[in-house]
Amino acid sequence: MPTFVSMLTWYGDRQPPPCDVPAAVAANSEPLRDAGLRSIFFLPDEGACAAVMIACCEDGDDVARIAESICPGAGVLIESMQFDGAKVPAWTRREVLPPPPDYLSVVFDAVAAG
């Protein structure tokens, strides 16, 4: 199974406090390990929520599922590189945002209609 090295950054209005992310990993260590998480290192950046994660997964979608499950509902930017057996571009970038409020769909539809 491929190994991915990922940079995770939680951000936005729903950014968890930096101390909550390691606590969430510790509280869910067994399910995260079962999903493929091998290690996670939190970066010492005051006021920011960032980490380097190593996971063994089938693909980038599985990496995103692990990252999203750490703090559900929080926005997380995921930048991943497959470490071995790469059949994908060297770096992939994925931004996971909570869905927009329902009232914004009217705005999006109006813009799309031109």
Biopython code that builds the backbone (N, CA, C, O; Angstrom):
import numpy as np
from Bio.PDB.StructureBuilder import StructureBuilder

atoms = [
    (1, "MET", "N", (0.855, -1.181, 0.000)),
    (1, "MET", "CA", (0.000, 0.000, 0.000)),
    (1, "MET", "C", (0.894, 1.235, 0.000)),
    (1, "MET", "O", (1.880, 1.292, 0.735)),
    (2, "PRO", "N", (0.547, 2.225, -0.827)),
    (2, "PRO", "CA", (1.366, 3.434, -0.921)),
    (2, "PRO", "C", (1.438, 4.211, 0.399)),
    (2, "PRO", "O", (0.519, 4.182, 1.218)),
    (3, "THR", "N", (2.551, 4.895, 0.566)),
    (3, "THR", "CA", (2.751, 5.754, 1.727)),
    (3, "THR", "C", (2.696, 7.203, 1.259)),
    (3, "THR", "O", (3.334, 7.573, 0.274)),
    (4, "PHE", "N", (1.923, 8.021, 1.979)),
    (4, "PHE", "CA", (1.789, 9.438, 1.653)),
    (4, "PHE", "C", (2.349, 10.282, 2.790)),
    (4, "PHE", "O", (2.134, 9.992, 3.967)),
    (5, "VAL", "N", (3.073, 11.335, 2.411)),
    (5, "VAL", "CA", (3.528, 12.342, 3.365)),
    (5, "VAL", "C", (2.687, 13.580, 3.067)),
    (5, "VAL", "O", (2.647, 14.053, 1.931)),
    (6, "SER", "N", (2.020, 14.100, 4.089)),
    (6, "SER", "CA", (1.088, 15.212, 3.884)),
    (6, "SER", "C", (1.330, 16.327, 4.878)),
    (6, "SER", "O", (1.661, 16.096, 6.041)),
    (7, "MET", "N", (1.157, 17.536, 4.392)),
    (7, "MET", "CA", (1.167, 18.728, 5.237)),
    (7, "MET", "C", (-0.296, 19.103, 5.444)),
    (7, "MET", "O", (-1.022, 19.319, 4.474)),
    (8, "LEU", "N", (-0.727, 19.182, 6.682)),
    (8, "LEU", "CA", (-2.106, 19.531, 7.019)),
    (8, "LEU", "C", (-2.121, 20.882, 7.715)),
    (8, "LEU", "O", (-1.321, 21.134, 8.616)),
    (9, "THR", "N", (-3.027, 21.742, 7.296)),
    (9, "THR", "CA", (-3.186, 23.044, 7.941)),
    (9, "THR", "C", (-4.673, 23.294, 8.151)),
    (9, "THR", "O", (-5.435, 23.383, 7.188)),
    (10, "TRP", "N", (-5.082, 23.406, 9.407)),
    (10, "TRP", "CA", (-6.474, 23.723, 9.733)),
    (10, "TRP", "C", (-6.598, 25.236, 9.756)),
    (10, "TRP", "O", (-5.713, 25.926, 10.263)),
    (11, "TYR", "N", (-7.693, 25.757, 9.208)),
    (11, "TYR", "CA", (-7.801, 27.208, 9.049)),
    (11, "TYR", "C", (-9.260, 27.631, 9.005)),
    (11, "TYR", "O", (-10.173, 26.808, 9.065)),
    (12, "GLY", "N", (-9.450, 28.939, 8.901)),
    (12, "GLY", "CA", (-10.775, 29.508, 8.688)),
    (12, "GLY", "C", (-11.554, 29.740, 9.958)),
    (12, "GLY", "O", (-11.025, 29.657, 11.066)),
    (13, "ASP", "N", (-12.831, 30.034, 9.766)),
    (13, "ASP", "CA", (-13.707, 30.348, 10.888)),
    (13, "ASP", "C", (-13.843, 29.189, 11.871)),
    (13, "ASP", "O", (-14.044, 29.393, 13.068)),
    (14, "ARG", "N", (-13.733, 27.992, 11.353)),
    (14, "ARG", "CA", (-13.888, 26.809, 12.213)),
    (14, "ARG", "C", (-12.554, 26.198, 12.616)),
    (14, "ARG", "O", (-12.495, 25.031, 13.005)),
    (15, "GLN", "N", (-11.487, 26.979, 12.525)),
    (15, "GLN", "CA", (-10.170, 26.463, 12.897)),
    (15, "GLN", "C", (-10.185, 26.069, 14.366)),
    (15, "GLN", "O", (-10.537, 26.880, 15.221)),
    (16, "PRO", "N", (-9.807, 24.839, 14.665)),
    (16, "PRO", "CA", (-9.755, 24.431, 16.064)),
    (16, "PRO", "C", (-8.553, 25.068, 16.772)),
    (16, "PRO", "O", (-7.547, 25.367, 16.129)),
    (17, "PRO", "N", (-8.650, 25.275, 18.073)),
    (17, "PRO", "CA", (-7.472, 25.742, 18.810)),
    (17, "PRO", "C", (-6.340, 24.720, 18.657)),
    (17, "PRO", "O", (-6.603, 23.519, 18.611)),
    (18, "PRO", "N", (-5.092, 25.178, 18.578)),
    (18, "PRO", "CA", (-3.980, 24.254, 18.346)),
    (18, "PRO", "C", (-3.920, 23.076, 19.324)),
    (18, "PRO", "O", (-3.500, 21.986, 18.936)),
    (19, "CYS", "N", (-4.322, 23.268, 20.557)),
    (19, "CYS", "CA", (-4.260, 22.170, 21.520)),
    (19, "CYS", "C", (-5.344, 21.116, 21.281)),
    (19, "CYS", "O", (-5.208, 19.983, 21.741)),
    (20, "ASP", "N", (-6.422, 21.474, 20.568)),
    (20, "ASP", "CA", (-7.506, 20.524, 20.322)),
    (20, "ASP", "C", (-7.150, 19.465, 19.289)),
    (20, "ASP", "O", (-7.676, 18.354, 19.350)),
    (21, "VAL", "N", (-6.284, 19.773, 18.355)),
    (21, "VAL", "CA", (-5.960, 18.825, 17.290)),
    (21, "VAL", "C", (-5.186, 17.621, 17.847)),
    (21, "VAL", "O", (-5.584, 16.487, 17.579)),
    (22, "PRO", "N", (-4.092, 17.817, 18.614)),
    (22, "PRO", "CA", (-3.420, 16.644, 19.193)),
    (22, "PRO", "C", (-4.348, 15.854, 20.120)),
    (22, "PRO", "O", (-4.268, 14.627, 20.179)),
    (23, "ALA", "N", (-5.221, 16.551, 20.839)),
    (23, "ALA", "CA", (-6.161, 15.861, 21.723)),
    (23, "ALA", "C", (-7.131, 14.999, 20.917)),
    (23, "ALA", "O", (-7.475, 13.892, 21.332)),
    (24, "ALA", "N", (-7.572, 15.508, 19.762)),
    (24, "ALA", "CA", (-8.474, 14.741, 18.902)),
    (24, "ALA", "C", (-7.777, 13.506, 18.344)),
    (24, "ALA", "O", (-8.387, 12.441, 18.250)),
    (25, "VAL", "N", (-6.513, 13.636, 17.975)),
    (25, "VAL", "CA", (-5.759, 12.479, 17.484)),
    (25, "VAL", "C", (-5.602, 11.449, 18.596)),
    (25, "VAL", "O", (-5.804, 10.256, 18.370)),
    (26, "ALA", "N", (-5.248, 11.897, 19.784)),
    (26, "ALA", "CA", (-5.075, 10.968, 20.907)),
    (26, "ALA", "C", (-6.380, 10.261, 21.247)),
    (26, "ALA", "O", (-6.377, 9.068, 21.552)),
    (27, "ALA", "N", (-7.486, 10.978, 21.197)),
    (27, "ALA", "CA", (-8.781, 10.390, 21.549)),
    (27, "ALA", "C", (-9.258, 9.373, 20.514)),
    (27, "ALA", "O", (-10.051, 8.487, 20.833)),
    (28, "ASN", "N", (-8.784, 9.495, 19.288)),
    (28, "ASN", "CA", (-9.224, 8.607, 18.201)),
    (28, "ASN", "C", (-8.066, 7.843, 17.580)),
    (28, "ASN", "O", (-8.103, 7.521, 16.392)),
    (29, "SER", "N", (-7.040, 7.549, 18.370)),
    (29, "SER", "CA", (-5.829, 6.956, 17.802)),
    (29, "SER", "C", (-6.075, 5.593, 17.159)),
    (29, "SER", "O", (-5.491, 5.295, 16.117)),
    (30, "GLU", "N", (-6.907, 4.780, 17.743)),
    (30, "GLU", "CA", (-7.127, 3.448, 17.165)),
    (30, "GLU", "C", (-7.849, 3.506, 15.820)),
    (30, "GLU", "O", (-7.380, 2.889, 14.863)),
    (31, "PRO", "N", (-8.990, 4.232, 15.702)),
    (31, "PRO", "CA", (-9.621, 4.322, 14.378)),
    (31, "PRO", "C", (-8.718, 4.991, 13.330)),
    (31, "PRO", "O", (-8.722, 4.595, 12.165)),
    (32, "LEU", "N", (-7.951, 5.996, 13.743)),
    (32, "LEU", "CA", (-7.045, 6.653, 12.805)),
    (32, "LEU", "C", (-5.957, 5.690, 12.341)),
    (32, "LEU", "O", (-5.607, 5.669, 11.161)),
    (33, "ARG", "N", (-5.428, 4.902, 13.256)),
    (33, "ARG", "CA", (-4.410, 3.911, 12.908)),
    (33, "ARG", "C", (-4.996, 2.861, 11.961)),
    (33, "ARG", "O", (-4.350, 2.457, 10.994)),
    (34, "ASP", "N", (-6.229, 2.423, 12.248)),
    (34, "ASP", "CA", (-6.896, 1.448, 11.377)),
    (34, "ASP", "C", (-7.127, 2.005, 9.973)),
    (34, "ASP", "O", (-7.113, 1.258, 8.995)),
    (35, "ALA", "N", (-7.340, 3.318, 9.877)),
    (35, "ALA", "CA", (-7.565, 3.962, 8.582)),
    (35, "ALA", "C", (-6.273, 4.136, 7.782)),
    (35, "ALA", "O", (-6.317, 4.377, 6.576)),
    (36, "GLY", "N", (-5.122, 4.016, 8.452)),
    (36, "GLY", "CA", (-3.837, 4.122, 7.757)),
    (36, "GLY", "C", (-2.865, 5.134, 8.317)),
    (36, "GLY", "O", (-1.741, 5.237, 7.825)),
    (37, "LEU", "N", (-3.264, 5.894, 9.339)),
    (37, "LEU", "CA", (-2.354, 6.880, 9.935)),
    (37, "LEU", "C", (-1.180, 6.154, 10.581)),
    (37, "LEU", "O", (-1.372, 5.259, 11.403)),
    (38, "ARG", "N", (0.032, 6.541, 10.207)),
    (38, "ARG", "CA", (1.229, 5.923, 10.795)),
    (38, "ARG", "C", (1.909, 6.854, 11.785)),
    (38, "ARG", "O", (2.398, 6.408, 12.823)),
    (39, "SER", "N", (1.943, 8.139, 11.472)),
    (39, "SER", "CA", (2.498, 9.094, 12.430)),
    (39, "SER", "C", (2.024, 10.492, 12.061)),
    (39, "SER", "O", (1.670, 10.779, 10.918)),
    (40, "ILE", "N", (2.032, 11.340, 13.069)),
    (40, "ILE", "CA", (1.669, 12.737, 12.858)),
    (40, "ILE", "C", (2.521, 13.574, 13.798)),
    (40, "ILE", "O", (2.676, 13.249, 14.975)),
    (41, "PHE", "N", (3.070, 14.653, 13.261)),
    (41, "PHE", "CA", (3.934, 15.539, 14.025)),
    (41, "PHE", "C", (3.368, 16.943, 13.924)),
    (41, "PHE", "O", (3.212, 17.479, 12.827)),
    (42, "PHE", "N", (3.064, 17.532, 15.059)),
    (42, "PHE", "CA", (2.472, 18.869, 15.082)),
    (42, "PHE", "C", (3.564, 19.918, 15.074)),
    (42, "PHE", "O", (4.538, 19.833, 15.822)),
    (43, "LEU", "N", (3.385, 20.902, 14.219)),
    (43, "LEU", "CA", (4.394, 21.940, 14.057)),
    (43, "LEU", "C", (4.223, 23.020, 15.120)),
    (43, "LEU", "O", (3.106, 23.458, 15.398)),
    (44, "PRO", "N", (5.321, 23.440, 15.703)),
    (44, "PRO", "CA", (5.260, 24.432, 16.791)),
    (44, "PRO", "C", (5.116, 25.850, 16.251)),
    (44, "PRO", "O", (6.050, 26.649, 16.315)),
    (45, "ASP", "N", (3.941, 26.152, 15.721)),
    (45, "ASP", "CA", (3.682, 27.482, 15.175)),
    (45, "ASP", "C", (2.568, 28.101, 16.006)),
    (45, "ASP", "O", (1.406, 27.718, 15.873)),
    (46, "GLU", "N", (2.911, 29.044, 16.851)),
    (46, "GLU", "CA", (1.956, 29.618, 17.786)),
    (46, "GLU", "C", (0.736, 30.186, 17.066)),
    (46, "GLU", "O", (0.857, 30.996, 16.147)),
    (47, "GLY", "N", (-0.429, 29.747, 17.500)),
    (47, "GLY", "CA", (-1.679, 30.229, 16.944)),
    (47, "GLY", "C", (-2.121, 29.517, 15.684)),
    (47, "GLY", "O", (-3.221, 29.769, 15.192)),
    (48, "ALA", "N", (-1.292, 28.633, 15.147)),
    (48, "ALA", "CA", (-1.657, 27.908, 13.927)),
    (48, "ALA", "C", (-1.875, 26.441, 14.246)),
    (48, "ALA", "O", (-1.366, 25.917, 15.237)),
    (49, "CYS", "N", (-2.628, 25.805, 13.403)),
    (49, "CYS", "CA", (-2.874, 24.371, 13.535)),
    (49, "CYS", "C", (-2.278, 23.713, 12.304)),
    (49, "CYS", "O", (-2.904, 23.712, 11.244)),
    (50, "ALA", "N", (-1.093, 23.162, 12.421)),
    (50, "ALA", "CA", (-0.433, 22.533, 11.288)),
    (50, "ALA", "C", (0.268, 21.266, 11.753)),
    (50, "ALA", "O", (0.705, 21.158, 12.899)),
    (51, "ALA", "N", (0.363, 20.303, 10.827)),
    (51, "ALA", "CA", (1.004, 19.033, 11.158)),
    (51, "ALA", "C", (1.541, 18.381, 9.894)),
    (51, "ALA", "O", (1.085, 18.665, 8.786)),
    (52, "VAL", "N", (2.515, 17.505, 10.082)),
    (52, "VAL", "CA", (3.004, 16.636, 9.020)),
    (52, "VAL", "C", (2.489, 15.246, 9.358)),
    (52, "VAL", "O", (2.683, 14.756, 10.470)),
    (53, "MET", "N", (1.827, 14.609, 8.381)),
    (53, "MET", "CA", (1.211, 13.307, 8.613)),
    (53, "MET", "C", (1.783, 12.293, 7.628)),
    (53, "MET", "O", (1.989, 12.596, 6.453)),
    (54, "ILE", "N", (2.035, 11.097, 8.122)),
    (54, "ILE", "CA", (2.434, 9.975, 7.274)),
    (54, "ILE", "C", (1.338, 8.933, 7.388)),
    (54, "ILE", "O", (0.952, 8.523, 8.482)),
    (55, "ALA", "N", (0.843, 8.511, 6.216)),
    (55, "ALA", "CA", (-0.251, 7.541, 6.202)),
    (55, "ALA", "C", (-0.057, 6.550, 5.064)),
    (55, "ALA", "O", (0.464, 6.901, 4.005)),
    (56, "CYS", "N", (-0.474, 5.326, 5.288)),
    (56, "CYS", "CA", (-0.481, 4.287, 4.263)),
    (56, "CYS", "C", (-1.920, 4.125, 3.795)),
    (56, "CYS", "O", (-2.778, 3.662, 4.546)),
    (57, "CYS", "N", (-2.177, 4.510, 2.547)),
    (57, "CYS", "CA", (-3.530, 4.530, 1.993)),
    (57, "CYS", "C", (-3.481, 4.115, 0.531)),
    (57, "CYS", "O", (-2.412, 4.030, -0.074)),
    (58, "GLU", "N", (-4.657, 3.859, -0.020)),
    (58, "GLU", "CA", (-4.761, 3.538, -1.439)),
    (58, "GLU", "C", (-4.492, 4.753, -2.320)),
    (58, "GLU", "O", (-3.842, 4.644, -3.360)),
    (59, "ASP", "N", (-5.003, 5.928, -1.892)),
    (59, "ASP", "CA", (-4.891, 7.106, -2.754)),
    (59, "ASP", "C", (-5.096, 8.383, -1.951)),
    (59, "ASP", "O", (-5.268, 8.348, -0.733)),
    (60, "GLY", "N", (-5.074, 9.508, -2.655)),
    (60, "GLY", "CA", (-5.239, 10.811, -2.016)),
    (60, "GLY", "C", (-6.589, 10.994, -1.358)),
    (60, "GLY", "O", (-6.708, 11.739, -0.385)),
    (61, "ASP", "N", (-7.618, 10.320, -1.878)),
    (61, "ASP", "CA", (-8.938, 10.423, -1.255)),
    (61, "ASP", "C", (-8.917, 9.821, 0.147)),
    (61, "ASP", "O", (-9.540, 10.359, 1.062)),
    (62, "ASP", "N", (-8.204, 8.711, 0.319)),
    (62, "ASP", "CA", (-8.097, 8.109, 1.656)),
    (62, "ASP", "C", (-7.314, 9.010, 2.601)),
    (62, "ASP", "O", (-7.641, 9.109, 3.784)),
    (63, "VAL", "N", (-6.281, 9.668, 2.083)),
    (63, "VAL", "CA", (-5.520, 10.626, 2.895)),
    (63, "VAL", "C", (-6.452, 11.737, 3.371)),
    (63, "VAL", "O", (-6.426, 12.117, 4.541)),
    (64, "ALA", "N", (-7.273, 12.254, 2.461)),
    (64, "ALA", "CA", (-8.205, 13.326, 2.813)),
    (64, "ALA", "C", (-9.209, 12.858, 3.866)),
    (64, "ALA", "O", (-9.542, 13.611, 4.781)),
    (65, "ARG", "N", (-9.692, 11.620, 3.741)),
    (65, "ARG", "CA", (-10.651, 11.112, 4.739)),
    (65, "ARG", "C", (-10.021, 11.056, 6.132)),
    (65, "ARG", "O", (-10.676, 11.381, 7.122)),
    (66, "ILE", "N", (-8.769, 10.650, 6.208)),
    (66, "ILE", "CA", (-8.084, 10.625, 7.509)),
    (66, "ILE", "C", (-7.959, 12.043, 8.058)),
    (66, "ILE", "O", (-8.296, 12.297, 9.214)),
    (67, "ALA", "N", (-7.472, 12.970, 7.226)),
    (67, "ALA", "CA", (-7.275, 14.359, 7.671)),
    (67, "ALA", "C", (-8.589, 14.991, 8.111)),
    (67, "ALA", "O", (-8.642, 15.670, 9.136)),
    (68, "GLU", "N", (-9.649, 14.770, 7.340)),
    (68, "GLU", "CA", (-10.952, 15.344, 7.675)),
    (68, "GLU", "C", (-11.506, 14.770, 8.970)),
    (68, "GLU", "O", (-12.207, 15.463, 9.706)),
    (69, "SER", "N", (-11.198, 13.513, 9.252)),
    (69, "SER", "CA", (-11.772, 12.866, 10.437)),
    (69, "SER", "C", (-11.100, 13.308, 11.734)),
    (69, "SER", "O", (-11.633, 13.058, 12.815)),
    (70, "ILE", "N", (-9.954, 13.952, 11.648)),
    (70, "ILE", "CA", (-9.276, 14.397, 12.872)),
    (70, "ILE", "C", (-10.114, 15.453, 13.585)),
    (70, "ILE", "O", (-10.363, 15.336, 14.785)),
    (71, "CYS", "N", (-10.547, 16.471, 12.870)),
    (71, "CYS", "CA", (-11.415, 17.520, 13.420)),
    (71, "CYS", "C", (-12.574, 17.727, 12.450)),
    (71, "CYS", "O", (-12.542, 18.649, 11.634)),
    (72, "PRO", "N", (-13.595, 16.878, 12.533)),
    (72, "PRO", "CA", (-14.711, 16.971, 11.583)),
    (72, "PRO", "C", (-15.336, 18.373, 11.578)),
    (72, "PRO", "O", (-15.526, 18.995, 12.623)),
    (73, "GLY", "N", (-15.643, 18.838, 10.387)),
    (73, "GLY", "CA", (-16.281, 20.142, 10.251)),
    (73, "GLY", "C", (-15.315, 21.302, 10.131)),
    (73, "GLY", "O", (-15.722, 22.405, 9.764)),
    (74, "ALA", "N", (-14.048, 21.082, 10.431)),
    (74, "ALA", "CA", (-13.054, 22.156, 10.324)),
    (74, "ALA", "C", (-12.495, 22.182, 8.911)),
    (74, "ALA", "O", (-12.356, 21.138, 8.273)),
    (75, "GLY", "N", (-12.173, 23.379, 8.420)),
    (75, "GLY", "CA", (-11.515, 23.487, 7.129)),
    (75, "GLY", "C", (-10.080, 23.011, 7.256)),
    (75, "GLY", "O", (-9.381, 23.391, 8.195)),
    (76, "VAL", "N", (-9.630, 22.179, 6.316)),
    (76, "VAL", "CA", (-8.255, 21.688, 6.366)),
    (76, "VAL", "C", (-7.672, 21.694, 4.953)),
    (76, "VAL", "O", (-8.288, 21.192, 4.013)),
    (77, "LEU", "N", (-6.498, 22.260, 4.822)),
    (77, "LEU", "CA", (-5.756, 22.248, 3.570)),
    (77, "LEU", "C", (-4.808, 21.058, 3.636)),
    (77, "LEU", "O", (-4.060, 20.902, 4.601)),
    (78, "ILE", "N", (-4.847, 20.221, 2.601)),
    (78, "ILE", "CA", (-4.042, 19.000, 2.582)),
    (78, "ILE", "C", (-3.125, 19.049, 1.370)),
    (78, "ILE", "O", (-3.598, 19.119, 0.236)),
    (79, "GLU", "N", (-1.829, 19.013, 1.598)),
    (79, "GLU", "CA", (-0.847, 18.943, 0.524)),
    (79, "GLU", "C", (-0.096, 17.638, 0.700)),
    (79, "GLU", "O", (0.598, 17.443, 1.698)),
    (80, "SER", "N", (-0.235, 16.736, -0.280)),
    (80, "SER", "CA", (0.301, 15.380, -0.138)),
    (80, "SER", "C", (1.282, 15.034, -1.241)),
    (80, "SER", "O", (1.220, 15.557, -2.353)),
    (81, "MET", "N", (2.187, 14.135, -0.895)),
    (81, "MET", "CA", (3.110, 13.569, -1.853)),
    (81, "MET", "C", (3.158, 12.069, -1.603)),
    (81, "MET", "O", (3.353, 11.625, -0.471)),
    (82, "GLN", "N", (2.977, 11.291, -2.669)),
    (82, "GLN", "CA", (3.103, 9.850, -2.513)),
    (82, "GLN", "C", (4.572, 9.525, -2.416)),
    (82, "GLN", "O", (5.357, 9.915, -3.280)),
    (83, "PHE", "N", (4.949, 8.820, -1.379)),
    (83, "PHE", "CA", (6.354, 8.591, -1.064)),
    (83, "PHE", "C", (6.941, 7.429, -1.847)),
    (83, "PHE", "O", (8.135, 7.429, -2.147)),
    (84, "ASP", "N", (6.120, 6.435, -2.184)),
    (84, "ASP", "CA", (6.629, 5.257, -2.878)),
    (84, "ASP", "C", (5.643, 4.815, -3.958)),
    (84, "ASP", "O", (4.440, 5.042, -3.830)),
    (85, "GLY", "N", (6.136, 4.203, -4.991)),
    (85, "GLY", "CA", (5.287, 3.693, -6.048)),
    (85, "GLY", "C", (4.423, 4.755, -6.696)),
    (85, "GLY", "O", (3.272, 4.487, -7.039)),
    (86, "ALA", "N", (4.951, 5.947, -6.868)),
    (86, "ALA", "CA", (4.153, 7.081, -7.337)),
    (86, "ALA", "C", (3.612, 6.849, -8.743)),
    (86, "ALA", "O", (4.373, 6.645, -9.689)),
    (87, "LYS", "N", (2.287, 6.884, -8.866)),
    (87, "LYS", "CA", (1.615, 6.845, -10.164)),
    (87, "LYS", "C", (0.759, 8.098, -10.322)),
    (87, "LYS", "O", (-0.120, 8.164, -11.181)),
    (88, "VAL", "N", (1.030, 9.079, -9.484)),
    (88, "VAL", "CA", (0.269, 10.325, -9.469)),
    (88, "VAL", "C", (1.253, 11.480, -9.547)),
    (88, "VAL", "O", (2.452, 11.272, -9.361)),
    (89, "PRO", "N", (0.773, 12.712, -9.821)),
    (89, "PRO", "CA", (1.691, 13.855, -9.800)),
    (89, "PRO", "C", (2.419, 13.936, -8.461)),
    (89, "PRO", "O", (1.899, 13.496, -7.436)),
    (90, "ALA", "N", (3.606, 14.490, -8.478)),
    (90, "ALA", "CA", (4.420, 14.517, -7.261)),
    (90, "ALA", "C", (3.686, 15.127, -6.077)),
    (90, "ALA", "O", (3.698, 14.559, -4.985)),
    (91, "TRP", "N", (3.051, 16.269, -6.276)),
    (91, "TRP", "CA", (2.315, 16.909, -5.182)),
    (91, "TRP", "C", (0.871, 17.092, -5.605)),
    (91, "TRP", "O", (0.587, 17.522, -6.723)),
    (92, "THR", "N", (-0.027, 16.765, -4.710)),
    (92, "THR", "CA", (-1.434, 17.061, -4.937)),
    (92, "THR", "C", (-1.897, 17.966, -3.816)),
    (92, "THR", "O", (-1.437, 17.850, -2.680)),
    (93, "ARG", "N", (-2.797, 18.855, -4.135)),
    (93, "ARG", "CA", (-3.286, 19.808, -3.135)),
    (93, "ARG", "C", (-4.797, 19.691, -3.072)),
    (93, "ARG", "O", (-5.474, 19.677, -4.100)),
    (94, "ARG", "N", (-5.313, 19.609, -1.867)),
    (94, "ARG", "CA", (-6.748, 19.475, -1.682)),
    (94, "ARG", "C", (-7.154, 20.376, -0.525)),
    (94, "ARG", "O", (-6.514, 20.391, 0.527)),
    (95, "GLU", "N", (-8.208, 21.111, -0.735)),
    (95, "GLU", "CA", (-8.726, 22.004, 0.287)),
    (95, "GLU", "C", (-10.107, 21.499, 0.659)),
    (95, "GLU", "O", (-11.007, 21.455, -0.179)),
    (96, "VAL", "N", (-10.271, 21.116, 1.920)),
    (96, "VAL", "CA", (-11.552, 20.601, 2.369)),
    (96, "VAL", "C", (-12.234, 21.695, 3.174)),
    (96, "VAL", "O", (-11.770, 22.092, 4.243)),
    (97, "LEU", "N", (-13.343, 22.168, 2.632)),
    (97, "LEU", "CA", (-14.090, 23.229, 3.290)),
    (97, "LEU", "C", (-15.452, 22.713, 3.700)),
    (97, "LEU", "O", (-16.011, 21.841, 3.035)),
    (98, "PRO", "N", (-15.986, 23.233, 4.775)),
    (98, "PRO", "CA", (-17.371, 22.895, 5.096)),
    (98, "PRO", "C", (-18.272, 23.381, 3.966)),
    (98, "PRO", "O", (-17.934, 24.358, 3.298)),
    (99, "PRO", "N", (-19.416, 22.722, 3.733)),
    (99, "PRO", "CA", (-20.298, 23.173, 2.653)),
    (99, "PRO", "C", (-20.802, 24.587, 2.907)),
    (99, "PRO", "O", (-20.987, 24.983, 4.058)),
    (100, "PRO", "N", (-21.029, 25.366, 1.820)),
    (100, "PRO", "CA", (-21.525, 26.730, 2.010)),
    (100, "PRO", "C", (-22.952, 26.701, 2.541)),
    (100, "PRO", "O", (-23.676, 25.731, 2.320)),
    (101, "PRO", "N", (-23.358, 27.745, 3.232)),
    (101, "PRO", "CA", (-24.748, 27.813, 3.708)),
    (101, "PRO", "C", (-25.715, 27.741, 2.539)),
    (101, "PRO", "O", (-25.392, 28.182, 1.436)),
    (102, "ASP", "N", (-26.900, 27.187, 2.770)),
    (102, "ASP", "CA", (-27.898, 26.997, 1.712)),
    (102, "ASP", "C", (-28.251, 28.302, 0.997)),
    (102, "ASP", "O", (-28.464, 28.299, -0.215)),
    (103, "TYR", "N", (-28.317, 29.414, 1.731)),
    (103, "TYR", "CA", (-28.738, 30.656, 1.107)),
    (103, "TYR", "C", (-27.757, 31.125, 0.041)),
    (103, "TYR", "O", (-28.139, 31.919, -0.819)),
    (104, "LEU", "N", (-26.516, 30.669, 0.063)),
    (104, "LEU", "CA", (-25.539, 31.100, -0.938)),
    (104, "LEU", "C", (-25.758, 30.425, -2.288)),
    (104, "LEU", "O", (-25.235, 30.894, -3.298)),
    (105, "SER", "N", (-26.517, 29.335, -2.323)),
    (105, "SER", "CA", (-26.732, 28.645, -3.603)),
    (105, "SER", "C", (-27.427, 29.561, -4.613)),
    (105, "SER", "O", (-27.172, 29.458, -5.813)),
    (106, "VAL", "N", (-28.299, 30.455, -4.142)),
    (106, "VAL", "CA", (-28.976, 31.397, -5.047)),
    (106, "VAL", "C", (-27.945, 32.320, -5.695)),
    (106, "VAL", "O", (-28.051, 32.628, -6.882)),
    (107, "VAL", "N", (-26.963, 32.757, -4.936)),
    (107, "VAL", "CA", (-25.911, 33.636, -5.458)),
    (107, "VAL", "C", (-25.094, 32.885, -6.501)),
    (107, "VAL", "O", (-24.843, 33.409, -7.587)),
    (108, "PHE", "N", (-24.668, 31.641, -6.175)),
    (108, "PHE", "CA", (-23.883, 30.853, -7.095)),
    (108, "PHE", "C", (-24.646, 30.604, -8.391)),
    (108, "PHE", "O", (-24.077, 30.706, -9.478)),
    (109, "ASP", "N", (-25.924, 30.281, -8.278)),
    (109, "ASP", "CA", (-26.751, 30.034, -9.471)),
    (109, "ASP", "C", (-26.850, 31.289, -10.338)),
    (109, "ASP", "O", (-26.783, 31.202, -11.564)),
    (110, "ALA", "N", (-27.010, 32.455, -9.706)),
    (110, "ALA", "CA", (-27.119, 33.713, -10.454)),
    (110, "ALA", "C", (-25.826, 34.035, -11.181)),
    (110, "ALA", "O", (-25.855, 34.494, -12.323)),
    (111, "VAL", "N", (-24.701, 33.801, -10.539)),
    (111, "VAL", "CA", (-23.402, 34.056, -11.174)),
    (111, "VAL", "C", (-23.200, 33.103, -12.340)),
    (111, "VAL", "O", (-22.732, 33.508, -13.404)),
    (112, "ALA", "N", (-23.551, 31.841, -12.144)),
    (112, "ALA", "CA", (-23.381, 30.845, -13.207)),
    (112, "ALA", "C", (-24.275, 31.158, -14.417)),
    (112, "ALA", "O", (-23.895, 30.912, -15.561)),
    (113, "ALA", "N", (-25.468, 31.704, -14.143)),
    (113, "ALA", "CA", (-26.397, 32.027, -15.226)),
    (113, "ALA", "C", (-25.945, 33.247, -16.026)),
    (113, "ALA", "O", (-26.340, 33.452, -17.174)),
    (114, "GLY", "N", (-25.094, 34.054, -15.367)),
    (114, "GLY", "CA", (-24.530, 35.217, -16.049)),
    (114, "GLY", "C", (-25.454, 36.355, -16.046)),
    (114, "GLY", "O", (-25.130, 37.415, -16.581)),
]
sb = StructureBuilder()
sb.init_structure("model")
sb.init_model(0)
sb.init_chain("A")
sb.init_seg("    ")
for serial, (resi, resn, name, xyz) in enumerate(atoms, 1):
    if name == "N":
        sb.init_residue(resn, " ", resi, " ")
    sb.init_atom(name, np.array(xyz, "f"), 0.0, 1.0, " ", f" {name:<3s}", serial, name[0])
structure = sb.get_structure()
